[in-house]
Amino acid sequence: MNSAIDVDETLQSLTRILWQQRRLLERVRYHMKVQELILAGTDDWMLTFAVNDVEEVLRAAAEVEAARVEMTQDLGLGLGLGANPSLQTLCDVAPDPYGPMLDEHRQAFMELASEITSISMSGRAQLQRGLDLTKSLAAVVFGDRGDGGYDASGSAVPGSAERRLVDRAL
């Protein structure tokens, strides 16, 4: 790809692919937010559906990413930038109106990545709290040693195997 027309056509195609990626990342953000709301609520039965939705969008995003990588390689070689130029590099060298358009996509990707990371971290924290509560409940119900509660400082105090709400002998 050496002619300006080919570079122009490739830049047009690249911007279309970047729009597809943005829409898919927006859908990932949406579905992860749904997961977060489900985790915060009491309708845990919906969580499997929400997780499947995220996985489906991520599969579609992987397909679009493969097309973007191929197009970026062609464009990088066509512009003399090597086979794997960054989006920032393409922004810097692309002729108008593509430079600003690519930069808009780059900024949107950074914002979406930040939001998705934040939602993901919040979801992990919610899951960890749920796991901790479940372990505490199991310790109380089954009388497991090592989780007898907490003292005034918040430190765990050893439990007793004698404290049982469920008699395992039954």
N, C-alpha and C positions, 0 to 999 in steps of 0.2 A: 504494500500500500504506500505509494509514493506521491500520488497526485493530490492536490488540494481538494478536489471534489470527493475523493475517497475519504479523506480525513473529515471533511464536512459531513458526509453521510454517516460515518462512524460516530462522530460526535452526536449527531441527531439520535442515532440508535442507542448510544450510551445514555443520553439523558432520558430516553424512554425507559430503559432498564433501571436507571436510578429511581425514577418515579415508581416503578413496580416495587423496588426494594423498600422505598419509604412507606408505601401503602401496606406492605407486608409487615414491616416493623411496627407500624401503627396498630395493625391487628394483633401482633404479639403483645404490645403494650396493653391493649384493650383486654385480651383474654387473660393476661397475667393479673390485671386489676380485678377481673371477675374472680379469679382464683383467690386473690387476697380478701375480697369481700366474703367469699364462701368460708374461708378459714376463720374470719372474724365472726361469722354467724354460727348458726346451729344446724344448717342444712348440709352436713358433710357428705351426704349421698350424691350431691351435685359435683363434688370435687373431681371425681373420675372423668366426668364429661368435660370439665374445664381444662384438665390436664391434657386430655385427648385433643381438644381444640388447639391448644398451644403447640402440641407436637405436630399437628397437621399443618399449621401455618409455618412452622420451622422447616418442615420438609419442602414446602413450596418455596420458601426463602432460599434454601440450599440450591434448588434448581436454578433460580434466578441468579444467585451468586455465581454459579458456574458459567453462565452466559456472560455475566459482567466481567469475570476474570479473563475470559477469552477475548472479549471486545477490548478490554484495557490493554491486554498484551499486544493485540494488533495495532491499537492506537499508539501505544508507547513506541513500538518499532517504527510506525509510520512517521512519528514526530521526532525520531532520533533520541528517545528517552530511555531506551532499553525495554525489556519485556515486562517489567512490573512497576510502572510508575505509580506513585501515590496519587490519590485524588487531589491533594494540595498541589502537587507538581503539575498535574493536568490543568488545574485552575490557573496556575501561573503562566502557562504557555499557550493555552487554548485561545484561538482568536475570538473576538466578540461575535455573537453575544454569549458564546459558550462558557468563557471563563467565569463570569458572574453566576451563570446558571449552575455550573458545577460547584462553585463555592456555596451557593444556597443549599444544594444537596448535602455537601460536606458538613455544614453547620447543623442542618436538620438531623443528620445521622448522629452527630455528637450529642445533641439534645435527647434524641430517642434512646441512644445507648445509656445515657445517664439516668433517664427516667426508668428504663427497663431494669437497670442494675439496682436502683433504689427500691423498686417494687419487689424485685427478687430477694433482696436482703430483708425487707420487711416480712415477706412470706416465710423466709427461713427462720426468722426470729419467732414468728407465730407458731410455726411447726415445732420449733425447739421448746417453746413454752408448753405446747400441748403434750409433747413427749415427756417433759419433766413432770407435768401434772399427772399424766398417766402412770409414770413410774412411782410417784408419791402415792397415788391411789392404790396401786398394786401392792406397795409395801404395807400400807395400812390394812388392806383387805386380807392379804396373805401372810402378814406378820413377818416379812423378810427382815433380816437383821440389817442394821446400818442406816435405817431411815426412821428414826423414832420421833422426828419432828425437828423443831428449831428452838434455840435458846433466845434470850433477849437481844443478843448481838446479831442474830440471823444465822449463826453457825449451826450446822446439822449436829444433832445429838444422836448417839447410838440408840437403836430401837431394841425391842425385845421380841423374841420369837413367841412369847406368851400372848402378845396382843394379836388376837385373830378375830376377824369378823366372819371368816369362813373356816369351818372345821374340815380340813383336808381328809380326815379319817372317814368322813361320810362318803 
